[in-house]
């Protein structure tokens, strides 16, 4: 049986329509927005506090000048202060993501524990109900067994005489 050949755009449409691709796209968009928030937090809140604590040093301005600006040539410098800002941003992002994952895991664990407790309670209630039903309706013995028992008892009485 030959496989039906699908066109490029048809395959692309199927790829995009998959749930995991859409989830990833949403994650990328939210991640970009989150990065903007963290960058603002670092640039506008944390760096000024660190600058105040370090004597008004702006990390973004820290650099090692390799070649000073001159006629028609721009300054060539290693901006290690921007690298420090990137490290601070990374640490903050990692901390926030860790806190989010930790909170989600706690919520999931609590929901799982509640689910297990509900299942256990349902099983206990079902067992209790079955015990009550068994008590109210004892099992009926097979009439043949009852007859055999009566015959056995009659034989034992005859043997004793």
C-alpha positions in Angstrom: 0.0 0.0 0.0 1.6 3.3 -1.1 1.7 6.2 1.3 -0.2 9.3 0.2 2.3 12.1 -0.4 1.5 15.2 1.5 2.4 18.7 0.4 4.8 20.9 2.3 2.1 23.3 3.5 -0.2 20.5 4.5 2.5 18.9 6.7 3.4 22.4 8.0 -0.2 23.0 9.0 -0.4 19.6 10.8 2.8 20.4 12.6 1.6 23.8 13.8 -1.8 22.4 14.8 -0.2 19.9 17.3 -0.9 20.8 20.9 2.6 20.7 22.0 3.8 23.2 19.4 1.0 25.6 20.4 2.0 25.2 24.1 5.6 25.9 23.2 4.6 29.0 21.3 2.6 30.3 24.2 5.6 29.5 26.5 7.9 31.5 24.3 5.6 34.5 24.2 5.0 34.5 27.9 8.8 33.9 28.5 9.6 37.0 26.4 7.2 39.1 28.4 8.6 37.7 31.6 12.1 38.5 30.5 11.1 42.1 29.9 9.7 42.3 33.4 12.8 40.8 34.9 15.1 43.1 32.9 13.1 46.0 34.2 13.3 44.7 37.7 17.1 44.4 37.4 17.7 47.7 35.6 15.2 49.9 37.6 15.1 48.4 41.0 18.0 46.1 41.8 20.9 47.9 40.1 20.1 51.3 41.7 20.0 49.6 45.1 23.3 47.8 44.4 24.7 51.1 43.0 23.7 52.9 46.2 25.4 50.1 48.3 28.5 50.3 46.2 28.9 54.0 46.0 26.7 54.9 43.0 28.4 52.5 40.7 26.3 51.7 37.6 27.2 48.2 36.5 26.0 49.0 32.9 28.8 51.6 32.6 31.6 49.4 33.8 34.0 48.5 31.0 37.6 48.0 30.0 38.5 50.4 27.2 40.6 48.6 24.6 40.7 51.6 22.2 39.5 55.1 23.0 37.2 56.8 20.5 39.2 58.8 18.0 38.6 60.5 14.7 36.0 58.3 12.9 36.5 55.3 15.1 34.2 54.3 17.9 35.4 53.3 21.3 36.3 49.6 21.6 35.6 48.3 25.1 34.7 45.1 27.0 31.5 45.8 28.8 31.9 43.6 31.8 29.3 45.6 33.7 26.6 44.5 31.2 27.8 41.0 31.7 27.3 41.4 35.5 23.8 42.7 34.8 23.1 39.6 32.6 24.3 37.3 35.5 22.0 39.2 38.0 19.1 38.8 35.5 19.8 35.1 35.1 19.9 34.5 38.8 16.7 36.4 39.4 15.0 34.5 36.5 16.3 31.2 37.8 15.0 32.1 41.3 11.6 33.1 40.1 11.3 30.0 37.9 12.4 27.8 40.8 9.7 29.4 43.1 7.0 28.9 40.4 8.0 25.3 39.8 8.1 24.7 43.6 4.7 26.2 44.1 3.2 24.2 41.2 4.7 21.0 42.5 3.2 21.7 46.0 -0.2 22.3 44.5 0.0 19.2 42.4 1.2 17.1 45.4 -1.7 18.5 47.5 -4.2 17.7 44.7 -2.8 14.2 44.4 -2.9 13.6 48.2 -6.5 14.8 48.2 -7.3 12.5 45.3 -5.7 9.5 47.1 -7.5 10.4 50.3 -10.9 10.6 48.5 -10.2 7.2 46.8 -9.3 5.7 50.1 -12.4 7.1 51.8 -14.6 5.8 48.9 -13.0 2.3 49.2 -13.6 2.3 53.0 -17.2 3.4 52.5 -17.8 0.7 49.9 -16.2 -1.9 52.2 -18.4 -0.7 55.1 -21.5 -0.8 52.9 -20.6 -4.3 51.7 -20.1 -5.5 55.3 -23.5 -4.0 56.3 -25.2 -5.7 53.4 -23.5 -9.0 54.2 -24.7 -8.7 57.8 -28.3 -7.9 56.7 -28.4 -10.7 54.1 -26.3 -13.6 55.2 -25.4 -15.9 52.4 -27.9 -18.8 51.8 -26.4 -22.2 52.0 -26.8 -24.6 49.1 -29.9 -26.8 49.8 -27.8 -29.9 48.8 -25.2 -29.1 51.5 -28.0 -28.6 54.1 -29.5 -32.0 53.1 -26.1 -33.7 53.3 -25.5 -32.2 56.7 -28.9 -33.5 57.9 -28.2 -37.0 56.5 -24.8 -37.0 58.3 -26.4 -36.0 61.6 -29.0 -38.7 61.2 -26.3 -41.3 60.6 -24.3 -40.2 63.6 -27.4 -40.5 65.8 -28.1 -44.0 64.5 -24.5 -45.0 65.2 -24.6 -43.7 68.7 -27.7 -45.9 69.5 
